[in-house]
């Protein structure tokens, strides 16, 4: 252990980026991962029967407006030119999502142009704000009604979100709606503002494998931090990308997390597209994925009869299970702060990072950007 300057706990995209940057500057880095594979939740593998690249933990579409991130990630992989488009199913009918001009016209049975639809939705929202006495939206429901009116909100936002978080929309943060734009054009691109977008042509796992392929990096899978913590030298710096509440043995209680489970099957009854959101309350899952449609660089994969689909079910988090999303509210933020203090007292050389460590819902590009920034800070400290 004495030969390592850094220990990185977790071989997801954040930890692997930090490891690659530190190692490229000549530092010896040990990366441990408790799962049996690298790449964290972006882990993917090729289904041998169909040639379909399976996103084991749900669809991951790389998109970013950050040139630095795009230039960095492409050092390890070529990306295809896939553009993400999503439909939402309501009462058996498909509607573009995020809400756009076509969504509005389909739901209301109208043929409005952009200006007419904008005025119509604005009037719906104003009427419903007055109806419910909403002045300053305090939660997801009030924000949704204020944004698009009660009907559009109820059909496309309320039930889906309540399923995902397993709580009433009145108890969900309004900040979540900042991720869901509303458009009054025919543009149905999910990531409309993304400067760069695509799917890695050899899969996400290969990106991480190439990041960690260095003589200065040793990787140990099937290895938990608790398995080696007693063997660590005092001066080793730890970048911890796991749950801080678990690290501290849940001494202050369990941080609020949400989890997921997937039901997968090969079938000839595919979606005809990559993802469909399920808006209706009586459908227990939130999304269905048909992974072959990401492989636009391999038409033979898309054109085959067989699809590999996965239904995504929200799930309550249990100790020892997989944590996917932090539940963002004032109470959880305060508990996280207390855990950070506790962890720093126990492990003075500890840095928390990644989605789990930072208790943040980050897209991949944000995780990479934060990892690049952290690596720069660490290298600057080392030089001093």
Helices and strands as residue ranges (DSSP letters): E 6-9, H 13-24, E 29-33, G 40-42, E 44-46, E 53-55, E 62-64, H 67-73, E 86-90, E 93-97, H 101-108, H 114-132, H 140-148, H 150-153, I 154-158, H 159-165, G 169-171, G 174-179, E 196-198, H 204-211, E 217-221, H 225-228, G 229-231, E 237-240, H 244-247, E 257-267, E 275-278, E 287-290, G 291-294, H 299-303, E 307-316, E 325-326, H 330-346, E 350-352, H 354-358, H 364-383
